[in-house]
Amino acid sequence: MSLFATVLLILVGLRVAKALRRPAPGGPGSEPLYLFPAARNRALALAHPAGKAHLGAIYGRSNAALPAGDPLRRLEPSLLHVFGLRQGQDAAQIRATLQAQLPQRWFRLGLESLQAGDDPRDAMAFACARVAFALRAAQLLGWLDTGLHWQLQELNAARARECFSGWPDYAAALARGRRQWVAGSRADSLGVAFTVEQALAWTRQRRHPWRKGWNS
């Protein structure tokens, strides 16, 4: 065997070995890749658990609206509930309402049903995640202009940075905030359950979007 063929076989073998070590999509340690500018990625990452569970890779990759028959449109009834809109409206009506109303009331979502015993910081973390996911899903469904969607995402991210010191602080508060929301007989069909311990472990994973970049 020639020297060239030997080197080629070694290189191919190294690439195969590397591929075998890489986590399979959706497997342990695998995270959807965010492909927007850093500030937008951070804004979306506020709702990373829900985004990963309900929208998968599309959550952080595309501004394109979902096609009419996309199975992810099953989220529509739950989103209408989050936005306080009645069922049975067509897409044009929903779009007109959200475009007109969300700039004045986005910051209330997730805070409209607070109870006397709720911890305010935990409730705020839950609200930030709820807003991030709802805005993103609405944009993908064609209910929000892309420009308005990102404008509100950035405002929501700024609110989170003002209220929390970093990803560990936010992640732990979010786990507690969702738990207290559900414990108060409030529905969260778009959310994902996880513990404080899980949340903090994610902030230590090298490839997780909660690992770094809170303020940078």
URWO-V483427 format. One record per helix or strand of 3 or more residues. SS is the DSSP state (helix for helix, strand for strand). FROM is the first residue (numbers start at 1). LEN is the number of residues. If there is no record, write none. Layout:
BEGIN
SS_FROM_LEN + SS_FROM_LEN
END
This chain:
BEGIN
helix_3_19 + helix_38_8 + helix_48_7 + helix_56_5 + helix_71_13 + helix_91_18 + helix_120_21 + helix_146_18 + helix_167_17 + helix_196_7
END
